[in-house]
Amino acid sequence: MSKILTMNDFNFKGKVTLVRVDFNSPVDPETKKVLDDTRIRAHGETTIKELSQKSAKVVILAHQGRPGDPDFIPLKQHAEILGKILRKPVKYVDDIFGEKAQKTIKGLKNGEILVLENVRTFPDEQKKGTPEDHAKTEFVKKLAPLADVFVSDAFAAAHRAHVSIVGFTAVLPSVAGRIMERELKALGKVLKAPEKPCIYILGGAKADDSLKISQYVLKNNIADFVLTGGVVGHLFLAAKGVNLGKSNMEFLEKKELMGLVPGIKELISTYPKKVEVPADLAVEVEGKRKEIPVDRLPTNYPIYDIGAETIKKYGEAIRRAKSIVISGPMGVFENKEFVTGTKKIFEVIASSKAFSLVGGGHTVAAVEELGLQRKMSYVSTAGGALIEFLMGEQLPGVVALEKAAARA
């Protein structure tokens, strides 16, 4: 965090403050209503509220969906939701940098909040480029002269080198908002110098990134152990030569995951005592849960969870850990027959004294459904940005803030 300036480093009183947040929310495809205000609330109750209280003239930049998708809608609802959260009026204009937007910005009083239109209505917003390239766009050239400072708070979108993420950092004093600051601090605790032992638990159905994360955290001595569950566990078992049964192997093929097997084989042979795979699994037989040990595979039934022996083995490792990263549930937790693995593993983490970081959409949904979010040390709002960070990738939005701080 020392390379980046934060909101503590700037006096916002009376200053026009451009704030890039991540308001991207689930939207009903039929009614076009925003279904969940989690992200709006997260930014509203921290960064935006603080800026308003510090008498900044707050101008919010955000996106919703992608052009052509059902959830690509204006931000009028988001502004209304934000107003309810903050219990104060929030202005909205259906314009990003045209005359209407410019006039409203110039008329803002101290402490007032304005939400501009969905930044992705600007055709070039999603083009990748350097901060210097994006600073030459009409978007930045029209808005930057009206502003005194740029606050980057959209960690969840920081892996994208888009205009509104990096463009303003080239021409304005730029600081991290509270969500960005919080995410980077939490991730620093599990990536920079984690307390040992450090365990990474990789599960869920999106197994594409599991190899890269495992390689990075083991090679760099960040994690002491990687525990696998969900489809990630199935993939790692297949890499060890286990035949999961026709339907389960076909699922891995269909998801185009079998191409990762050679890399996983090499990983397991390099770190034989550091990569754990399930010892038993739960399959669905006539709608009911049945557990079978791995040495009884293959099976004709679909595998939906880890079994009791694996829960016990993983639980023991978790109790010894000082740092834990959990990305992905252990099975199909949405089905009450197969919630056991996820529930028991997450409960052990929740009762642990270790620093625990929870990330990824399905992981966060499982934690919330089980009512454990308050017992986890940190629940990340990010998806793709978090995964890229865990793989050791540099995030353009973070790099841009570092460069802005170096110039300052």
C-alpha positions as CSV (number, residue, x, y, z in Angstrom):
1,M,0.0,0.0,0.0
2,S,3.0,2.4,0.5
3,K,3.2,2.8,-3.4
4,I,-0.3,4.2,-3.6
5,L,-1.9,7.3,-2.2
6,T,-5.1,7.0,-0.3
7,M,-8.0,9.3,0.7
8,N,-5.9,10.3,3.8
9,D,-3.5,12.1,1.4
10,F,-5.8,14.7,0.0
11,N,-8.0,17.5,1.2
12,F,-11.3,17.1,-0.6
13,K,-13.1,20.2,0.7
14,G,-14.8,22.0,-2.2
15,K,-12.9,19.8,-4.7
16,V,-14.6,18.2,-7.7
17,T,-13.9,14.6,-7.2
18,L,-14.3,12.0,-9.9
19,V,-14.9,8.6,-8.3
20,R,-14.7,5.4,-10.3
21,V,-16.8,2.7,-8.5
22,D,-18.1,-0.7,-9.4
23,F,-21.9,-0.5,-9.3
24,N,-22.3,-3.5,-11.7
25,S,-25.2,-5.4,-10.2
26,P,-27.5,-8.4,-11.1
27,V,-30.4,-7.1,-13.2
28,D,-33.8,-8.9,-14.0
29,P,-33.6,-9.4,-17.8
30,E,-37.4,-8.9,-18.1
31,T,-38.1,-5.9,-15.8
32,K,-34.6,-4.4,-15.9
33,K,-34.8,-3.9,-12.2
34,V,-31.6,-4.1,-10.1
35,L,-31.9,-7.2,-8.0
36,D,-29.1,-6.7,-5.5
37,D,-27.5,-3.5,-4.1
38,T,-24.5,-5.1,-2.4
39,R,-21.9,-3.3,-4.5
40,I,-23.7,0.0,-4.5
41,R,-24.0,-0.2,-0.7
42,A,-20.3,-1.2,-0.3
43,H,-19.1,2.0,-2.1
44,G,-21.9,4.2,-0.8
45,E,-21.4,3.4,2.9
46,T,-17.6,3.9,2.7
47,T,-15.9,6.0,0.0
48,I,-18.9,8.1,-1.3
49,K,-20.3,8.8,2.2
50,E,-16.8,9.9,3.5
51,L,-16.2,12.2,0.4
52,S,-19.6,13.8,0.8
53,Q,-19.0,14.4,4.6
54,K,-15.6,15.9,3.7
55,S,-17.5,18.5,1.5
56,A,-16.2,17.1,-1.8
57,K,-18.3,17.7,-4.9
58,V,-18.7,14.0,-5.8
59,V,-19.0,12.9,-9.4
60,I,-19.5,9.1,-9.8
61,L,-18.4,7.1,-12.8
62,A,-19.6,3.5,-13.1
63,H,-20.6,0.8,-15.6
64,Q,-23.5,-1.6,-15.7
65,G,-23.4,-4.7,-18.0
66,R,-21.9,-4.7,-21.5
67,P,-23.5,-3.2,-24.7
68,G,-25.9,-5.7,-26.2
69,D,-26.4,-7.6,-23.0
70,P,-29.8,-7.7,-21.1
71,D,-28.2,-6.0,-18.0
72,F,-26.8,-3.1,-20.0
73,I,-29.1,-0.4,-18.6
74,P,-28.8,3.3,-17.5
75,L,-27.6,4.2,-14.0
76,K,-30.8,6.1,-13.0
77,Q,-31.9,3.2,-10.7
78,H,-28.4,3.0,-9.2
79,A,-28.5,6.7,-8.3
80,E,-31.9,6.2,-6.6
81,I,-30.7,3.2,-4.7
82,L,-27.6,5.1,-3.6
83,G,-29.8,8.0,-2.4
84,K,-31.8,5.6,-0.2
85,I,-28.7,4.0,1.2
86,L,-27.2,7.5,2.1
87,R,-30.6,9.0,3.0
88,K,-29.9,12.1,1.0
89,P,-30.6,13.3,-2.5
90,V,-28.3,11.9,-5.3
91,K,-28.4,13.7,-8.7
92,Y,-28.3,11.8,-12.0
93,V,-27.8,12.9,-15.6
94,D,-28.2,10.7,-18.7
95,D,-24.9,12.0,-20.0
96,I,-21.2,11.2,-19.4
97,F,-19.2,14.2,-20.6
98,G,-21.5,16.3,-22.8
99,E,-23.0,19.7,-22.1
100,K,-25.6,18.3,-19.7
101,A,-23.0,16.5,-17.6
102,Q,-20.5,19.5,-17.7
103,K,-23.2,22.0,-16.6
104,T,-24.4,19.7,-13.7
105,I,-20.8,19.2,-12.5
106,K,-20.1,23.0,-12.6
107,G,-23.3,23.5,-10.5
108,L,-22.5,21.1,-7.8
109,K,-22.3,22.4,-4.2
110,N,-20.0,21.0,-1.5
111,G,-21.1,17.5,-0.3
112,E,-23.4,16.9,-3.2
113,I,-23.3,13.7,-5.2
114,L,-23.9,13.2,-8.9
115,V,-24.1,9.9,-10.8
116,L,-23.2,10.2,-14.5
117,E,-24.5,7.8,-17.2
118,N,-23.2,4.3,-17.7
119,V,-19.6,4.8,-18.9
120,R,-20.0,1.9,-21.3
121,T,-22.3,4.0,-23.4
122,F,-19.1,5.7,-24.6
123,P,-18.1,3.5,-27.6
124,D,-14.3,3.5,-26.8
125,E,-14.7,2.9,-23.0
126,Q,-13.8,-0.8,-23.2
127,K,-10.8,-0.3,-25.5
128,K,-7.6,-1.4,-23.8
129,G,-4.8,1.2,-23.7
130,T,-2.3,2.9,-21.5
131,P,-3.3,5.8,-19.2
132,E,-1.6,8.2,-21.6
133,D,-3.5,6.8,-24.6
134,H,-6.8,7.0,-22.8
135,A,-6.0,10.6,-21.5
136,K,-6.3,11.7,-25.2
137,T,-10.0,10.4,-25.5
138,E,-12.9,12.8,-25.6
139,F,-14.1,11.3,-22.3
140,V,-11.0,12.3,-20.3
141,K,-10.3,15.6,-22.2
142,K,-13.9,16.8,-21.5
143,L,-14.1,15.7,-17.8
144,A,-10.6,16.0,-16.4
145,P,-10.4,19.9,-16.7
146,L,-13.5,20.1,-14.5
147,A,-12.1,17.9,-11.8
148,D,-9.5,18.3,-9.0
149,V,-8.8,14.7,-8.1
150,F,-9.6,11.1,-9.2
151,V,-10.5,8.5,-6.7
152,S,-10.1,4.9,-8.0
153,D,-12.4,2.6,-6.0
154,A,-13.4,-0.1,-8.5
155,F,-11.0,-2.9,-7.5
156,A,-13.4,-5.4,-9.0
157,A,-12.7,-3.8,-12.4
158,A,-9.0,-3.0,-11.9
159,H,-7.9,-5.8,-14.1
160,R,-9.3,-3.9,-17.1
161,A,-7.3,-1.2,-18.8
162,H,-10.4,0.8,-19.7
163,V,-10.7,4.6,-20.1
164,S,-12.6,5.3,-16.9
165,I,-10.3,2.9,-14.9
166,V,-6.9,4.3,-16.0
167,G,-7.3,7.4,-18.2
168,F,-7.8,10.0,-15.5
169,T,-4.7,8.8,-13.5
170,A,-2.4,10.3,-16.2
171,V,-3.8,13.8,-15.8
172,L,-5.2,14.2,-12.3
173,P,-3.9,13.6,-8.7
174,S,-5.1,10.0,-8.1
175,V,-5.8,8.2,-4.9
176,A,-7.3,4.8,-3.9
177,G,-10.8,4.9,-2.4
178,R,-11.7,2.9,0.7
179,I,-12.8,-0.3,-1.1
180,M,-9.7,-0.3,-3.3
181,E,-7.5,0.3,-0.2
182,R,-9.3,-2.4,1.8
183,E,-9.0,-5.0,-1.0
184,L,-5.3,-4.3,-1.5
185,K,-4.5,-4.5,2.2
186,A,-6.4,-7.8,2.6
187,L,-4.8,-9.3,-0.4
188,G,-1.4,-8.1,0.8
189,K,-2.0,-10.3,3.9
190,V,-2.3,-13.4,1.9
191,L,0.1,-12.7,-1.0
192,K,3.0,-10.5,0.2
193,A,4.0,-12.0,3.6
194,P,1.2,-14.3,4.8
195,E,1.4,-15.7,8.4
196,K,2.3,-19.4,8.1
197,P,1.1,-22.0,7.7
198,C,-0.9,-20.5,4.7
199,I,-3.5,-22.6,3.0
200,Y,-5.3,-21.9,-0.4
201,I,-8.6,-23.8,-0.9
202,L,-9.6,-23.9,-4.5
203,G,-13.0,-25.2,-5.4
204,G,-16.1,-24.3,-7.5
205,A,-17.0,-25.1,-11.1
206,K,-14.6,-22.5,-12.7
207,A,-11.4,-24.6,-12.7
208,D,-9.6,-22.8,-15.5
209,D,-7.5,-20.6,-13.2
210,S,-6.7,-23.3,-10.5
211,L,-3.4,-24.4,-12.1
212,K,-2.0,-20.9,-12.5
213,I,-3.0,-19.9,-8.9
214,S,-1.5,-23.1,-7.5
215,Q,1.7,-22.7,-9.5
216,Y,2.1,-19.1,-8.4
217,V,1.5,-19.5,-4.7
218,L,3.6,-22.7,-4.3
219,K,6.5,-21.6,-6.5
220,N,6.7,-18.3,-4.6
221,N,6.4,-20.0,-1.2
222,I,3.2,-18.0,-0.5
223,A,1.0,-21.1,0.3
224,D,2.2,-24.1,2.2
225,F,-0.7,-26.3,1.0
226,V,-3.4,-26.2,-1.7
227,L,-6.6,-28.1,-0.9
228,T,-8.9,-28.8,-3.8
229,G,-12.7,-29.4,-4.0
230,G,-15.6,-29.0,-6.4
231,V,-14.7,-29.4,-10.1
232,V,-11.1,-28.3,-9.3
233,G,-10.9,-31.4,-7.1
234,H,-12.3,-33.6,-9.9
235,L,-9.7,-32.1,-12.3
236,F,-6.8,-32.7,-10.0
237,L,-7.9,-36.3,-9.3
238,A,-8.1,-36.9,-13.1
239,A,-4.6,-35.5,-13.4
240,K,-3.5,-38.1,-10.9
241,G,-4.9,-40.8,-13.2
242,V,-8.2,-41.4,-11.4
243,N,-11.1,-42.3,-13.7
244,L,-14.1,-40.5,-12.3
245,G,-16.6,-42.3,-14.4
246,K,-18.0,-41.6,-17.9
247,S,-20.4,-38.7,-17.2
248,N,-17.9,-37.0,-14.8
249,M,-15.0,-37.3,-17.2
250,E,-17.2,-36.1,-20.1
251,F,-18.1,-33.0,-18.0
252,L,-14.4,-32.1,-17.7
253,E,-13.9,-32.6,-21.4
254,K,-17.0,-30.5,-22.2
255,K,-15.6,-27.7,-20.0
256,E,-12.3,-28.0,-22.0
257,L,-10.4,-28.5,-18.7
258,M,-8.5,-31.7,-19.7
259,G,-5.9,-29.6,-21.4
260,L,-4.7,-28.5,-18.0
261,V,-3.9,-32.1,-16.9
262,P,-0.2,-32.1,-18.0
263,G,0.5,-28.9,-16.1
264,I,-1.3,-30.2,-13.0
265,K,0.6,-33.5,-13.2
266,E,3.9,-31.5,-13.2
267,L,2.7,-29.4,-10.3
268,I,1.8,-32.5,-8.2
269,S,5.1,-34.1,-9.0
270,T,7.0,-30.9,-8.1
271,Y,5.0,-30.4,-4.8
272,P,3.8,-33.9,-3.9
273,K,3.2,-33.1,-0.2
274,K,1.6,-29.7,-0.8
275,V,-1.3,-30.4,-3.1
276,E,-4.3,-32.2,-1.5
277,V,-7.1,-33.9,-3.5
278,P,-10.3,-35.4,-2.1
279,A,-10.1,-38.9,-0.4
280,D,-13.8,-39.5,-0.9
281,L,-16.7,-38.0,-2.8
282,A,-20.5,-37.6,-2.6
283,V,-22.5,-38.8,-5.6
284,E,-26.2,-38.4,-6.4
285,V,-28.2,-41.7,-6.4
286,E,-31.9,-41.2,-7.1
287,G,-31.8,-37.7,-5.8
288,K,-30.0,-38.7,-2.6
289,R,-26.4,-38.3,-1.3
290,K,-24.1,-41.3,-1.2
291,E,-20.5,-41.1,-0.3
292,I,-17.8,-43.3,-1.9
293,P,-14.0,-43.5,-1.4
294,V,-11.8,-42.4,-4.3
295,D,-10.4,-45.9,-4.6
296,R,-13.9,-47.2,-5.5
297,L,-14.1,-45.0,-8.6
298,P,-15.2,-44.9,-11.4
299,T,-18.8,-44.2,-10.8
300,N,-21.9,-44.0,-13.1
301,Y,-23.3,-41.3,-10.9
302,P,-22.6,-37.5,-11.0
303,I,-20.2,-36.3,-8.3
304,Y,-21.6,-33.3,-6.4
305,D,-19.5,-32.9,-3.2
306,I,-16.6,-34.0,-1.1
307,G,-17.1,-36.8,1.5
308,A,-16.7,-37.0,5.3
309,E,-13.1,-38.3,5.2
310,T,-12.0,-35.3,3.0
311,I,-13.9,-32.9,5.3
312,K,-12.0,-34.4,8.3
313,K,-8.6,-34.2,6.6
314,Y,-9.1,-30.7,5.3
315,G,-10.5,-29.5,8.6
316,E,-7.3,-30.6,10.4
317,A,-5.1,-28.7,8.0
318,I,-7.4,-25.6,8.3
319,R,-7.2,-25.6,12.1
320,R,-3.4,-25.5,12.0
321,A,-3.4,-22.6,9.5
322,K,-2.7,-18.9,10.2
323,S,-3.7,-17.6,6.8
324,I,-6.5,-19.0,4.6
325,V,-7.7,-18.1,1.1
326,I,-10.9,-19.7,0.0
327,S,-12.0,-19.5,-3.7
328,G,-14.8,-21.7,-4.7
329,P,-17.3,-24.0,-2.8
330,M,-16.6,-27.7,-2.2
331,G,-19.6,-28.9,-4.2
332,V,-23.1,-28.1,-5.4
333,F,-24.0,-26.2,-2.2
334,E,-27.3,-24.9,-3.8
335,N,-28.7,-28.5,-3.4
336,K,-29.3,-29.3,0.3
337,E,-28.2,-32.9,-0.2
338,F,-24.7,-31.6,-1.2
339,V,-24.2,-28.5,0.9
340,T,-22.3,-30.6,3.6
341,G,-18.8,-30.3,2.3
342,T,-19.0,-26.5,1.7
343,K,-20.9,-25.9,5.0
344,K,-18.5,-27.9,7.2
345,I,-15.3,-26.6,5.6
346,F,-16.5,-23.0,5.7
347,E,-17.6,-23.4,9.4
348,V,-14.1,-24.6,10.3
349,I,-12.6,-21.6,8.6
350,A,-15.2,-19.3,10.3
351,S,-14.3,-20.6,13.8
352,S,-10.5,-20.4,13.1
353,K,-8.3,-17.7,14.5
354,A,-6.5,-17.5,11.1
355,F,-6.8,-14.5,8.7
356,S,-9.4,-15.7,6.2
357,L,-10.0,-14.2,2.8
358,V,-13.1,-15.2,0.8
359,G,-13.3,-14.4,-2.9
360,G,-15.3,-15.2,-6.0
361,G,-19.0,-14.8,-6.7
362,H,-20.2,-18.4,-5.8
363,T,-17.9,-18.5,-2.7
364,V,-19.4,-15.2,-1.4
365,A,-22.9,-16.4,-2.2
366,A,-22.2,-19.7,-0.2
367,V,-20.7,-17.8,2.7
368,E,-23.8,-15.5,2.8
369,E,-26.3,-18.3,2.5
370,L,-24.6,-20.1,5.4
371,G,-24.6,-16.8,7.5
372,L,-20.9,-16.9,8.0
373,Q,-19.8,-13.6,6.3
374,R,-19.3,-11.8,9.6
375,K,-17.0,-14.6,10.9
376,M,-14.6,-14.4,7.9
377,S,-11.8,-11.9,8.2
378,Y,-12.4,-10.4,4.7
379,V,-14.9,-11.0,2.0
380,S,-13.7,-9.7,-1.4
381,T,-16.2,-8.0,-3.7
382,A,-14.0,-8.8,-6.7
383,G,-14.2,-11.7,-9.2
384,G,-11.9,-11.6,-12.2
385,A,-9.6,-9.0,-10.6
386,L,-9.1,-11.1,-7.5
387,I,-8.3,-14.2,-9.5
388,E,-5.7,-12.3,-11.6
389,F,-4.2,-10.8,-8.5
390,L,-3.9,-14.3,-6.9
391,M,-2.2,-15.5,-10.1
392,G,0.5,-12.9,-9.6
393,E,-0.8,-10.7,-12.5
394,Q,-0.4,-6.9,-12.4
395,L,-3.7,-5.1,-12.5
396,P,-3.8,-2.1,-14.8
397,G,-6.0,-0.1,-12.4
398,V,-3.5,-0.6,-9.5
399,V,-0.4,0.0,-11.7
400,A,-2.0,3.3,-12.9
401,L,-2.4,4.4,-9.2
402,E,1.2,3.5,-8.5
403,K,2.4,5.6,-11.4
404,A,0.3,8.5,-10.3
405,A,1.7,8.3,-6.8
406,A,5.2,8.2,-8.1
407,R,4.6,11.4,-10.1
408,A,3.0,13.1,-7.1
